[in-house]
């Protein structure tokens, strides 16, 4: 019917571009693309033909490869737009401008000045009516393999030669390939997982379910810029507040010149790039407290993005129409993301099988996550 509609609309002659957004279950991607290809609807003789798909694109590295190969029997890589709506947000794209458009920050963006990086995608809603899907995906496949690793890539990549698609995606792929691949035991030591109380009572969820609804990972990037700097990634359901940010904590000064009683209000400098709910950039600095004594206190400089900005999906779909793939994930990025995720999935099925920490809905997650980042560090949680 779609084929007949398009033929009637164009009279079989007009040269028009077509974009197909597969708003379908990922299990239907392969069959749908094959049907489109067999009907000649992906042939670009009379105009551009593009396919738009969303996550999940496979469930592990092997399934992602097989799905990609199956789609490539009917469509070329340049026709396939794998979108992640997080990359359509202005604050996410601003990571590129903020880093490479300001000389004040880029010289500090390395292991010499940065203590650690936190990337948080926190959700206040529970699983709801997605329990059947969530039982098979869990928080790793639902959030880490796509959203969090893409945010990490933008925060940690090297400067691209240009802002064109291939330059940006080449640098993202390079930094993803440099992320350390742990053994199952190392993956267990560098992760914490939890499940909110009440999850097992949902329809479609086993009473003995070991599916994680919360996870925190510690990753390391083995390259010149980031060697030894931990990247903490966390995400979860049924938490206190919906909140997404990239937080850069800088190192403390090598020597404090103030007396201890005058430094009680000092904190390490932290740059927070808040992606949702209210997009903003915040920089915590130490400043003199008003008064006669030379006492310090932490203060925050803030820039709030204007309300009413273009919707993330709108931006990505317009890019797909225009053929701009700079915010679109390439096949090698997907493969690398799964290669990073898989050791943790395997560890949770073996070394960490018994360590599933419960947490109360409306909190920031299991207490074990606080112990995981302690004693010298703490999670960057919103005040309100």
Secondary structure, 3 states (H helix, E strand, C coil): CHHHHHHHHHCCCCCCCEEEECCCCHHHHHHHHHHHHHCCCCCCCCCCEEEEEECCCCCCHHHHHHHHHHHCCCCCHHHEEEECHHHHCHHHHHHHHHHHCCHHHHCCCCCCCEEEEEEEEECCCCCHHHHHHHHHHHHHHHHHHHHHHHHHHHHHCCCCCCCCHHHHHHHHHHHHHCECCCCHHHHHHCEEEEEECCHHHCCCCCCCCCCCCEEEEEEEECCCCCCCCEEEEEEECCECCCEEEEEEEECCCCCCCCCHHHCCECCCCEEEEEEECCCEEEEEEEEECCCCCCCEEEEEEEEECCCCCCCHHHHHHHHHHHCCCCCCECHHHHHHHHHHHHHHHHHHHCCCCCCCEEECCCECCCHHHHHHHCCCCCCCCCCC
